[in-house]
Amino acid sequence: MRLPPYLWLAIAIVAEVIATSALRAADGFSRLVPSIVVVAGYAVAFYCLSMTLRSIPVGIVYAIWSGAGIVLITLVAMVLYRQVPDLAAICGLGLIVAGVVVLNLFSKMQAH
């Protein structure tokens, strides 16, 4: 399937967030349905990530993927598990976002 690279990356991020969110519900892979969600989610995430890497440098891809994943997982944890980040966590998340923005706006990394 021919999709734009950033769409592949967005799908990878969403799949990774779903899989990571299901890890807690999988309870050490002792519950079948959440365990299937974890494995399937990570499979989709890594496949889509590999498709993204065909046209975007790995440093850029990984920065966006991990940064967005961290922020989204924190939001999911707030909603599903009532894990509210403190000020230090919020500052750290802000620094991660700032780092991804700087990398994307000012880096001279070239596509291969």
Buried (B, 14 or more C-beta within 10 A) or exposed (E): EEEEBEEBBBBBBBBBBBBBBBBBEBEEEEBEEBBEBBBBBBEBBBBBBEBBBEEBBEEBBBBBBBBBBBBBBBEBBEEEEEEEBEEEEEEBBEEBBEEBEEBEEEEEEEEE
